[in-house]
Amino acid sequence: MLRTTARKIYIALIFLFLYAPIVTLIVLSFNASRTRAKWGGFTFKWYAELFDNAVIMQALWNTLSIALLSALAATLIGTITCIAMQKMKRRNRTILMGITNIPMLNAEIVTGISLMLLFISLGIKFGFLTILLAHITFNIPYVILSVMPRVRQLNPHTYEAALDLGATHLQAFFKVIFPDILPGVLSGFLMAFTMSLDDFIITHFTKGPGIDTLSTKIYTEVKKGIKPEMYALSAIIFVSVLILLILVNHSPRGRKKA
């Protein structure tokens, strides 16, 4: 009994340590007073000012556009890669899986600097395109990690049976293969979208002047002094990422039960 109680207290302290600062930030985003020292009443004023700020709204549009486009591209490339890898010999597949896992294990600052140097050597102008290419690059391994387990569970005989029954290769893929791997594809897409939405380091090294995402904009604004609008923006980002992570963790399970 004592051990169980101690375990619960320990877990509670861990969650308190992790989430107390975030809860404080969210509470301050509703504080009518500009100072953090006192509570001036409940208000949505800072959220209203946030959405009236054209610069931040442009950063939000850039963030969502890059996240959506990079997630779609990474999901397409990653899914095709998984299907191609499944046709390889086991040894070659294992080696390639190890190679695709390296970007996830690698430090983000190394990835960011290497991509920056690559774009400079290729003469690509820094801006929206370089951020998009960088996000596609680091998102592909996450998609492969989500889709590959579903591809391994496929029964190859069902695809061959569909071909024997007169279906074309494309029809057999969308009628037989794609429905089975769809939960993994959706999980990969949501994971890629979340990672892109939340990225700062790689974006910081690959963005050009005059373009910002929410993460880089917050960093710039914080250096000037923390404004209440930043509390509201940070609260929105946290809630959005939390919702996406919940969807990532539960969508495959829910579809499997259905």
C-alpha positions, 0 to 999 in steps of 0.5 A: 500500500505504501509503495503504491502511494509513493509511486502515485506521488512520484508520477504526480510530481513528474507530471507537475514538473513537466506541465506546471510551466505550460499551465502557468503560461496558458493561465497568463494568456487569459490575464487582463494585466500585462504584468505577470506579478498580479492577476488583473481579471479574465480576458480574451483581449490578448487572443483578439490582439494576436489575431489582429496582428498581421505579421503573426498571422502571416507566420501562422499561414506560413507554418500551416502551409509548410506543415501541410505540404511537407506532410503530404509530400513526405507521406507520399514519398515515405509510403512508396519507399516502404512498398519498394523496401518490402520487395527487397531482400531482408539484408538490404531492407535492414540496411536501408531501414538503418539508414532512414533512421539516422536522421531521427537519431541525428541532432537537429542542429547538425541536420539544419546546418547540413541542409543550409550548406547544401542549399548554399552549394546548390545556389538555392535562394533561402525562403519558403522553398528551402524550408519546405524541402528541409521539412520534407527531408526530416519528415520522411523517416517518421512516415517510414517508421509509421507505415512500414509495420503495416506494410510488413503485415500485408498478405502478398497473395491477396494482391496477386489474387486481385491481378488474377481476377482482372484488376490492373496494378493500380486498381489492385493497389487501391482496392487491396493494398492501400486500405490495409496500410491506410492507418499507418499512412494516416499516422505518418501524415499526422506525425509529419504534420506535427513535427513540421508544425513544431520545428524550430532549429532546422527552420531557423537554419533554412529560412530566408529573410522576410519569412517566418514560421510561428516558432521562429517568430516567437523566438524573435519576439521573445528576444525583444521582450515577452508580450502577452500575445506570445502567451496566447500564441504559445497556448494555441500551439500547445493545444494544437500539437496536443490534439494532433498527438492524441489523433496520432496515438489513437487513430490507428487503434480506433480504426483497427477496432472498427 
